[in-house]
Amino acid sequence: MSILSYTADQLIYGALRDLGVIRTGQTAPSDLMDDCFVTLNELVDSWLIDQLLVYAIVADIYTLNGTQQSYTIGPSGADFTAPRPTAIQDANIILNYTSPVVRTPLQIINVDQWANLRVRNIQPALPLELYYDAGFNQPLGYGTLNLWPGPVAAYQLELFTWQQLTAFASRSTVVYFPPAYANAIRKNLAVMVAPLCTLYGKTNQHVQQPLASLQLIQDQARKALTALRSYNAPTPVLNLDPAFNAAGSNGGFNYLIGTSGRGN
């Protein structure tokens, strides 16, 4: 399967064509294209906090600095140089002094759990918990990783973070998209720029019957997002209480009949 690639201009052109703002082969004015480009990046930015629009969870490994308990993560100059994570899905401490290496899971805690830790600076040991402070400090844009307790050695930290689309650097930058994302962006961009195009058409008499297809485009945009969210939705893992394992019987818990056994 081929990987689709588009520039911002191509997506904007498609959105304007969907709305009926321009005809095939017609060029939109540069001021309208510039305004749509800003809206395009705002659309991509708004998707960064929607877990169901995350197309992959990526694992990266960082080396801890001895007994240091807190680490910044973000652009150049942070302790760990990487895109600032919007969210961390899972995390492990890697005991890299063993052969083979051993991974021990970290419990990811929230701000309330972190605040309830009565003594944070305890004797360094094997870290058990991770609190990610995603605060966006200006102008560096770092997040902060807090381990509890602090590591007793230079272990490795494995982070599973959301892999997301990034803003378009320019209108001519070529971007490669996972399946179905380009269509969803184009349709939702059309919905977002519709008010802008209506005002532009009234002011410049550029559109004879502006946005006649808006209702259809709104339906297509919703369906495109629904398809992405359905595909990206995590698969639930079913756990069975050991009490229903029915050791020594002819089977475990049978959900079809509501009791233990095979039902025969």
C-alpha positions in Angstrom: 0.0 0.0 0.0 1.4 3.4 -1.0 1.9 6.1 1.7 0.0 9.3 0.8 1.9 12.6 1.0 0.5 16.1 0.7 1.6 19.7 1.2 -0.5 22.1 3.2 -1.4 23.9 0.0 -2.8 20.7 -1.5 -4.9 20.0 1.6 -6.2 23.6 1.6 -7.0 23.5 -2.1 -8.9 20.3 -1.6 -10.9 21.8 1.3 -11.7 24.9 -0.7 -12.8 22.7 -3.6 -15.0 20.7 -1.3 -16.7 23.9 -0.2 -17.2 25.1 -3.7 -15.2 28.2 -3.0 -13.0 27.7 -6.1 -13.4 25.7 -9.3 -11.1 23.1 -10.7 -7.9 24.6 -11.8 -8.7 27.9 -10.1 -6.1 29.5 -7.8 -7.2 30.8 -4.4 -5.9 34.3 -3.4 -2.7 34.2 -1.3 -4.3 36.0 1.7 -7.1 33.3 1.8 -4.5 30.5 1.5 -2.4 32.1 4.4 -5.5 32.3 6.7 -6.4 28.6 5.9 -2.8 27.6 6.6 -3.0 29.0 10.1 -6.3 27.2 10.6 -4.8 24.0 9.3 -2.1 24.1 12.0 -4.6 24.9 14.6 -6.6 21.8 13.6 -3.6 19.6 13.8 -2.8 21.1 17.2 -6.3 20.5 18.5 -5.9 16.8 17.7 -2.9 16.4 20.0 -4.9 15.9 23.2 -7.4 13.4 21.7 -6.1 9.9 22.5 -8.3 8.3 19.9 -6.5 10.3 17.2 -3.0 9.0 18.2 -1.9 6.7 15.4 0.9 4.9 17.3 2.5 4.5 20.8 6.3 4.7 20.4 8.9 3.4 22.9 12.0 5.4 23.5 14.8 4.7 25.9 16.8 7.2 28.0 19.7 6.7 30.4 19.2 8.0 33.9 21.8 10.1 35.6 22.8 8.2 38.7 20.6 9.3 41.6 18.9 12.2 39.9 15.1 12.1 40.6 13.6 14.6 38.2 14.4 15.1 34.5 13.2 17.6 31.9 12.1 16.3 28.5 11.6 18.4 25.4 13.5 20.3 22.7 17.3 21.0 22.7 18.7 21.7 26.1 16.5 19.4 28.2 17.8 16.4 30.1 16.2 14.2 27.5 16.1 15.7 24.0 12.9 14.6 22.4 9.5 16.0 21.4 7.7 17.0 24.6 5.2 14.1 25.2 1.6 15.1 25.3 1.0 11.9 27.3 2.9 8.9 28.5 1.0 5.6 28.1 3.4 3.2 29.9 6.9 3.3 31.4 9.6 0.8 32.5 12.8 0.9 34.4 15.4 -1.2 32.5 18.0 -2.9 34.7 20.7 -2.7 32.2 23.3 -4.3 34.5 21.9 -7.7 34.0 22.1 -10.1 31.1 19.6 -10.3 29.6 18.3 -6.9 30.7 15.2 -6.9 32.9 12.3 -4.5 32.7 10.3 -3.5 35.8 7.1 -1.6 35.2 6.6 1.9 36.6 3.2 2.9 38.0 2.3 6.2 36.3 0.6 8.3 38.9 -1.4 11.6 38.6 -0.8 14.9 40.3 -3.0 14.0 43.3 -1.1 10.8 44.0 2.2 12.7 43.6 1.0 15.4 46.0 0.1 12.8 48.6 3.6 11.4 48.8 4.7 12.4 52.3 8.4 12.0 51.7 9.6 12.3 48.2 13.4 12.5 48.7 13.9 9.1 50.2 17.0 6.9 49.9 17.7 6.1 46.2 16.4 2.7 45.2 14.7 1.0 42.3 12.1 3.5 41.1 8.5 2.3 41.5 6.4 5.3 40.3 6.5 8.0 37.7 4.7 11.3 37.7 4.8 13.3 34.5 4.4 17.0 34.9 3.3 18.1 31.4 3.4 21.7 32.3 4.4 23.8 29.3 6.9 26.2 30.6 7.7 29.2 28.3 9.6 29.5 26.1 11.4 26.1 26.3 8.3 23.9 26.3 9.7 21.2 28.5 7.8 18.6 30.5 9.2 17.1 33.7 9.6 13.4 34.7 9.6 12.7 38.4 10.7 9.3 39.7 9.9 7.9 43.1 12.1 6.9 44.6 15.1 8.3 42.8 17.3 5.7 41.0 20.1 4.1 42.9 22.1 3.7 39.6 22.2 4.8 36.0 19.4 2.6 34.9 17.5 3.2 31.7 14.0 4.7 31.4 11.7 3.3 28.7 8.8 5.6 27.9 5.8 4.7 25.7 4.6 8.0 24.4 1.9 9.2 21.9 3.1 9.5 18.4 1.3 12.3 16.8 1.1 14.6 13.8 3.1 17.8 13.9 2.4 21.2 12.6 3.2 22.0 9.0 6.5 24.0 8.8 5.4 25.8 5.6 2.7 25.6 3.0 5.0 23.7 0.6 6.4 21.2 3.1 5.6 17.6 2.1 4.1 15.5 4.9 3.5 11.8 4.8 0.3 10.6 6.5 -0.8 7.3 8.1 -3.9 5.8 6.4 -7.1 7.9 6.5 -5.5 10.9 8.2 -5.2 13.1 5.1 -8.8 12.7 4.2 -9.9 13.4 7.8 -7.8 16.6 7.9 -9.0 17.8 4.6 -12.7 17.4 5.5 -12.4 18.8 9.0 -10.3 21.7 7.6 -13.1 22.5 5.2 -15.6 22.7 8.2 -13.2 25.0 10.1 -12.6 27.4 7.3 -16.2 27.6 6.2 -17.0 30.8 8.2 -13.8 32.4 6.9 -14.7 31.5 3.3 -18.3 32.9 3.8 -16.9 36.2 5.0 -14.4 36.2 2.2 -17.0 35.5 -0.4 -19.3 38.4 0.8 -16.4 40.8 0.9 -14.8 40.0 -2.4 -17.8 38.7 -4.3 -15.6 35.7 -5.1 -18.2 33.1 -4.3 -21.6 33.2 -6.1 -23.3 30.6 -3.8 -20.8 30.1 -1.0 -20.7 26.8 0.9 -23.7 25.1 -0.6 -22.1 21.7 0.2 -21.3 22.5 3.8 -23.8 20.1 5.3 -22.4 17.2 3.2 -18.8 18.1 4.2 -19.8 18.2 7.9 -21.2 14.7 7.6 -18.0 13.5 5.8 -15.8 15.1 8.4 -17.7 13.4 11.2 -17.5 10.0 9.5 -13.8 10.4 8.9 -13.1 11.2 12.5 -15.3 8.3 13.7 -13.4 5.9 11.4 -10.1 7.1 12.9 -11.2 6.9 16.5 -12.7 3.5 15.9 -9.4 2.2 14.4 -7.3 3.8 17.2 -9.4 2.7 20.1 -7.5 0.5 22.4 -8.4 -3.2 22.5 -9.7 -4.0 26.0 -7.9 -6.9 27.8 -10.3 -9.2 29.7 -9.0 -10.5 33.0 -10.6 -13.4 34.8 -10.8 -13.4 38.6 -8.7 -16.4 39.8 -11.7 -17.5 41.9 -13.5 -18.4 38.7 -10.6 -20.4 37.3 -12.2 -23.6 38.6 -9.0 -25.6 39.1 -9.8 -29.3 39.1 -13.1 -28.9 37.2 -13.7 -29.4 33.6 -13.1 -25.8 32.7 -13.0 -22.1 33.7 -15.8 -19.6 33.9 -18.2 -19.9 31.0 -19.6 -16.5 30.1 -22.3 -18.1 28.0 -23.9 -20.0 30.9 -22.7 -17.9 33.8 -21.1 -20.7 35.7 -17.9 -22.7 35.8 -17.4 -25.5 33.4 -17.8 -26.2 29.7 -21.5 -26.4 29.8 -21.6 -30.0 28.6 
